[in-house]
């Protein structure tokens, strides 16, 4: 079993690449999943020697190269050099994976609302770019190709290279006082931009009937006429136009991943599964079986609090009929895991299942005691 940890470039730089690499080797970790293109964030870093918190709009931590078109990564304003290249040059025998956020980009969304998800009501959901949009697809392909061209990355892991976790909510300080439930959140985020509508219409879907059904269901949930705990799969079976609309966007996303695989060249591609929950990847536009033809592995962030819950999530993904290895991510700290024995039992359980690689979230965010727990679990 291999072990990795996610990390932010500011934490690695502030602590020093050599110091981080040495500490990880002592823990038993040989790989760093380095954030290269990331959403807006405030991060609390308890063992960072220079700062305890970091603020940033959606930013890249490298200086982009290549032909991006209308949409282009926005380098972090506080960089004095290309942080990704500098870390890669100093990483030595520490393996690097590019942890890359795609469509969750409020900075680009605010500047380009025509490229974002559009709710059934016609609202621009500016936290999420729409992967049906040709400009967004070009941006995502260029992003993967740019990162793959850089020396040092063994893998590129793709987060939100999809229809944003199958929900219409992803802004900071969002306010929701209507109980929408899983179905309502999904329907509010179901994109009806011009490009999504065109793709569905070309496949014979009655797009306007699908949109009206989504709006009616949302209105009924808010009014209490439709229970907020309605099972989404059951509701879709009763509304074939929406079901067909969902199928088309799965096909659209699969086509995009064929292009991403070509853009990656020889770099391995990983996709984060389990959103909004394991087994419901279709809400984010994902057909796991089809997608597995274009990626090298799935990574499941199983941020659960017990061995039983982690293994349950893993087995749900393992049952998806996808012919790729499944890696697993764990959160060995607040609010998921609060003692070392639990973490060790979880790692042992994943080892028994034959999981090839476990990643821990997140080097800079975890207190020192959590890093000690990781070492104990690995040993």
C-alpha positions in Angstrom: 0.0 0.0 0.0 1.3 3.5 -0.9 0.6 6.6 1.2 0.2 10.2 0.1 -1.0 13.5 1.7 -2.7 16.4 0.1 -1.0 19.7 0.7 -1.2 23.4 -0.1 1.8 25.0 -1.8 1.9 27.9 0.8 2.3 25.4 3.7 5.1 23.6 1.8 7.0 26.8 1.0 6.6 28.3 4.4 7.9 25.2 6.1 10.5 24.5 3.5 10.4 21.7 0.8 13.3 19.9 2.4 11.8 20.0 5.9 8.4 18.8 4.6 9.9 16.0 2.6 12.0 14.8 5.5 9.0 14.9 7.9 6.9 12.9 5.4 9.6 10.3 5.0 9.7 9.9 8.8 5.9 9.4 8.9 6.0 6.9 6.0 4.6 9.0 3.3 6.3 9.2 -0.1 3.9 11.3 -2.2 2.5 14.8 -2.1 -0.8 15.7 -3.7 0.0 19.3 -4.4 -2.8 21.9 -5.0 -1.9 23.5 -8.3 -5.2 25.1 -9.3 -7.6 25.7 -6.4 -10.9 27.3 -5.5 -11.3 30.3 -3.1 -10.2 29.4 0.4 -9.4 30.4 3.9 -7.2 27.7 5.4 -6.1 27.4 9.1 -2.6 25.9 9.3 -1.8 24.9 12.9 1.9 24.0 12.4 2.8 26.5 9.7 5.9 28.4 11.1 5.1 31.7 9.3 1.3 32.1 9.3 -1.7 30.4 10.8 -4.2 31.3 8.0 -4.2 31.9 4.3 -6.8 33.7 2.2 -7.0 33.5 -1.6 -9.5 33.9 -4.4 -9.7 31.0 -6.8 -6.1 30.8 -8.1 -3.4 28.8 -9.8 -0.2 28.3 -8.0 1.8 28.1 -11.2 2.2 30.6 -14.1 0.0 29.2 -16.9 1.5 28.4 -20.3 -0.3 27.4 -23.5 -3.3 28.4 -25.5 -6.2 28.7 -23.0 -8.6 30.9 -24.9 -11.3 32.9 -23.2 -10.8 31.3 -19.8 -7.4 31.2 -18.2 -6.1 30.3 -14.7 -5.5 33.4 -12.6 -2.1 33.1 -10.8 -2.2 33.8 -7.0 -1.5 37.4 -6.4 1.0 36.7 -3.6 3.4 34.6 -5.7 6.9 35.8 -6.1 7.7 33.0 -8.5 6.0 29.9 -10.0 5.4 28.0 -6.8 4.6 24.7 -8.4 7.8 24.7 -10.5 9.9 25.8 -7.5 8.5 23.0 -5.3 8.9 20.4 -8.0 12.5 21.4 -8.5 13.3 21.0 -4.8 11.2 17.8 -4.1 14.0 15.3 -4.6 12.7 11.8 -4.2 9.3 13.0 -2.9 6.8 12.0 -5.6 4.4 14.8 -6.7 0.8 14.6 -7.9 -1.0 17.6 -9.3 -4.2 18.1 -7.3 -6.3 20.2 -9.7 -9.7 21.9 -9.3 -11.5 22.4 -12.6 -15.0 23.8 -12.7 -15.3 25.2 -9.1 -13.9 28.6 -9.8 -15.9 31.6 -8.5 -13.3 34.1 -9.8 -13.7 32.9 -13.4 -17.4 32.4 -12.9 -18.0 36.0 -11.7 -16.0 37.4 -14.6 -17.7 35.0 -17.2 -21.3 34.3 -16.1 -22.1 33.0 -19.6 -19.7 30.1 -18.9 -21.3 29.0 -15.7 -24.0 26.5 -14.7 -27.6 27.9 -15.2 -30.3 26.8 -12.8 -33.8 25.7 -14.1 -35.0 29.2 -13.1 -32.3 30.8 -15.2 -29.9 31.8 -12.4 -26.2 32.0 -13.2 -24.5 29.7 -10.6 -21.2 31.5 -10.7 -19.3 29.2 -8.4 -19.4 26.5 -11.1 -18.2 26.5 -14.7 -20.3 24.3 -17.0 -18.4 21.5 -18.7 -20.8 21.5 -21.6 -19.6 25.0 -22.6 -16.9 24.9 -25.4 -14.9 27.6 -23.7 -14.9 25.7 -20.4 -13.9 22.4 -22.2 -11.0 24.2 -23.8 -10.0 25.6 -20.5 -10.0 22.2 -18.8 -8.1 20.5 -21.7 -5.5 23.3 -21.6 -5.2 23.1 -17.8 -4.5 19.3 -18.0 -2.1 19.7 -20.9 -0.2 22.5 -19.2 0.2 20.6 -15.9 1.1 17.4 -17.7 3.9 19.2 -19.6 5.7 20.1 -16.4 8.4 17.9 -15.0 7.8 16.2 -11.6 4.1 15.1 -11.7 3.4 11.4 -11.8 -0.3 11.9 -11.7 -3.0 14.5 -12.2 -6.0 14.2 -9.9 -9.2 16.0 -11.1 -11.6 17.6 -8.7 -14.8 19.1 -10.0 -14.1 18.4 -13.6 -17.8 17.8 -13.7 -21.2 19.4 -12.9 -20.1 20.5 -9.4 -21.0 17.7 -7.0 -24.6 17.4 -8.2 -25.8 20.5 -6.2 -26.8 24.0 -7.0 -25.0 25.4 -3.9 -21.3 26.2 -3.6 -20.9 29.8 -2.6 -19.3 31.1 0.5 -21.7 32.1 3.3 -24.6 30.7 1.5 -28.0 31.2 3.1 -30.7 28.5 2.6 -33.8 28.3 4.9 -35.9 26.1 2.7 -35.4 22.4 3.3 -34.6 21.2 -0.3 -33.2 17.8 0.5 -30.9 15.9 -1.9 -33.4 16.0 -4.8 -34.1 19.7 -4.5 -30.4 20.6 -4.3 -29.7 18.4 -7.3 -32.5 19.9 -9.4 -31.5 23.5 -8.5 -28.0 22.7 -9.8 -29.2 20.9 -13.0 -27.7 23.1 -15.7 -30.0 24.4 -18.4 -27.4 26.7 -20.1 -27.7 27.0 -23.9 -25.0 24.4 -24.5 -26.6 21.8 -22.1 -30.0 22.5 -23.8 -28.5 22.1 -27.3 -26.8 18.8 -26.5 -30.0 17.4 -25.0 -32.2 18.6 -27.8 -29.9 17.1 -30.4 -30.4 13.7 -28.6 -34.2 14.0 -28.9 -34.9 15.2 -25.3 -37.9 17.5 -24.7 -35.7 20.1 -23.0 -38.5 22.5 -22.0 -40.6 19.7 -20.4 -37.5 18.7 -18.5 -36.9 22.2 -17.2 -40.5 22.7 -16.3 -40.6 19.4 -14.4 -37.5 20.5 -12.4 -39.0 23.9 -11.6 -42.3 22.4 -10.6 -40.6 19.9 -8.3 -38.5 22.6 -6.7 -41.6 24.8 -6.1 -43.5 21.9 -4.6 -40.6 21.0 -2.3 -40.4 24.6 -1.0 -44.2 24.7 -0.6 -44.3 21.3 1.2 -46.3 19.6 -1.5 -43.4 17.3 -2.3 -41.4 15.8 0.6 -37.8 17.0 0.7 -36.6 13.5 1.4 -38.0 12.2 -1.9 -35.6 9.7 -3.3 -34.0 11.3 -6.4 -33.8 8.0 -8.4 -37.5 7.3 -7.8 -38.5 10.8 -8.8 -36.4 10.6 -12.1 -38.2 7.3 -13.1 -41.5 9.2 -12.8 -40.2 12.1 -15.0 -38.6 10.6 -18.1 -37.7 13.9 -19.8 -35.5 14.8 -16.8 -34.0 11.3 -16.7 -33.1 11.5 -20.4 -31.6 15.0 -19.8 -29.4 13.6 -17.1 -28.3 10.8 -19.4 -27.2 13.2 -22.1 -25.0 15.2 -19.8 -23.3 12.0 -18.6 -22.5 11.3 -22.3 -21.2 14.9 -22.7 -18.9 14.5 -19.7 -17.6 11.2 -20.9 -16.7 12.8 -24.2 -14.8 15.5 -22.3 -12.8 12.9 -20.4 -11.7 11.3 -23.7 -10.2 14.7 -24.6 -8.6 15.1 -21.1 -6.9 11.7 -21.4 -5.4 12.8 -24.7 -4.3 16.1 -23.2 -2.6 14.3 -20.3 -0.2 12.4 -22.6 1.7 10.0 -20.4 0.6 11.4 -17.1 -1.9 9.2 -15.1 -5.3 10.7 -14.5 -7.3 10.2 -11.4 -10.9 11.3 -10.8 -12.5 12.1 -7.4 -15.6 9.9 -6.9 -18.2 9.8 -4.2 -19.8 13.2 -4.7 -22.4 14.0 -3.6 -22.2 10.6 -2.0 -20.8 7.2 -3.0 -23.0 5.6 -5.7 -24.7 8.8 -6.8 -22.0 10.2 -9.0 -24.6 10.5 -11.8 -25.7 13.7 -10.0 -22.4 15.3 -11.0 -22.9 14.1 -14.6 -20.7 11.0 -14.2 -21.1 7.6 -15.6 -18.4 5.8 -13.7 -18.3 2.8 -16.0 -17.9 5.0 -19.1 -15.5 7.4 -17.3 -13.2 4.5 -16.3 -12.2 4.1 -20.0 -10.5 7.4 -19.9 -8.9 7.6 -16.4 -6.3 5.5 -14.6 -8.0 5.3 -11.2 -10.7 6.8 -9.0 -10.0 8.4 -5.7 -12.7 8.2 -3.0 -12.5 10.9 -0.3 -14.0 8.8 2.5 -14.0 11.3 5.3 -15.9 9.1 7.7 -15.5 8.5 11.4 -15.4 4.7 11.6 -13.8 1.7 9.9 -17.3 0.4 9.1 -18.4 3.7 7.4 -15.2 4.0 5.4 -15.4 0.4 4.2 -19.1 0.8 3.4 -18.3 3.9 1.2 -15.4 2.0 -0.5 -17.6 -1.0 -1.3 -20.3 1.2 -2.8 -17.8 2.6 -5.2 -16.2 -0.8 -5.8 -19.6 -2.0 -6.9 -19.9 0.6 -9.7 -18.6 -1.7 -12.4 -15.7 0.6 -13.2 -12.5 -1.3 -14.3 -10.0 0.9 -12.6 -8.3 0.8 -9.2 -9.9 2.7 -6.3 -7.7 4.9 -4.1 -9.1 6.2 -0.8 -8.7 9.5 1.0 -9.0 9.8 4.8 -9.4 12.8 7.2 -7.4 12.0 10.3 -8.6 15.0 12.3 -11.6 17.2 13.1 -14.4 16.6 12.4 -14.0 13.0 11.1 -11.5 11.1 13.3 -10.5 12.0 16.8 -8.3 9.2 18.0 -5.3 7.2 16.7 -6.8 3.7 17.2 -9.7 4.5 14.8 -7.4 5.7 12.1 -5.2 2.5 12.5 -8.3 0.3 12.2 -9.5 2.1 9.1 -6.1 1.8 7.4 -5.9 -1.9 8.3 -9.3 -2.4 6.9 -8.4 -0.7 3.6 -5.2 -2.8 3.4 -7.3 -5.9 3.9 -9.5 -4.8 1.0 -6.5 -4.5 -1.3 -6.7 -0.7 -1.7 -3.5 0.3 -3.4 -3.1 3.8 -2.1 -4.3 5.9 0.8 -4.1 9.8 0.9 -4.5 11.8 4.0 -6.2 15.2 4.1 -4.4 17.6 4.6 -0.7 18.1 5.6 -0.9 21.8 6.5 -4.4 21.6 8.0 -3.8 18.8 10.4 -2.3 19.4 13.9 0.9 17.7 14.8 -0.9 15.0 16.8 -2.8 13.9 13.7 0.5 13.6 11.8 1.6 11.3 14.7 -1.5 9.2 14.2 -0.8 8.8 10.5 2.7 7.6 11.3 1.3 5.1 13.8 -1.3 3.8 11.4 1.3 3.4 8.6 3.8 1.6 10.9 
